[in-house]
Amino acid sequence: MGDPGTDGDASSIDAVVDAARDLLSGLAAQIDDVAGLLGPHSGGLAEGLATELSGELSVLFAEVGELLARLIATLIAILEALVKMLRAAPADGSGPPATTYQAITVAIGRDDS
């Protein structure tokens, strides 16, 4: 009789290798099936969905582009109004601008009576 550990280890490794091989071949078959459904030659439902999705995406991108153009135009109009307002402000430098605040004198100290 041989070493029991050696025979047991070899058979368990072979079993793991066989299980991994079966798993990978099954996974490859599933990938082939999915690729066959989505492939360009399959036609039918997948092709119809792809065409519809492509059309919807192009409409969505066109609307987003239009919205961005409007937002940029609005931002430019706001910036132009700000520039016009800043250029129209008096810059004569004749003194500080008149304020509606009045100076108040406050005496802080101790009253030693």
Contacts in CASP RR format, 6 or more apart in sequence:
PFRMAT RR
TARGET T0000
AUTHOR 0000-0000-0000
METHOD contacts of the structure
MODEL  1
MGDPGTDGDASSIDAVVDAARDLLSGLAAQIDDVAGLLGPHSGGLAEGLA
TELSGELSVLFAEVGELLARLIATLIAILEALVKMLRAAPADGSGPPATT
YQAITVAIGRDDS
36 42 0 8 1.000
37 46 0 8 1.000
38 46 0 8 1.000
39 46 0 8 1.000
40 47 0 8 1.000
END
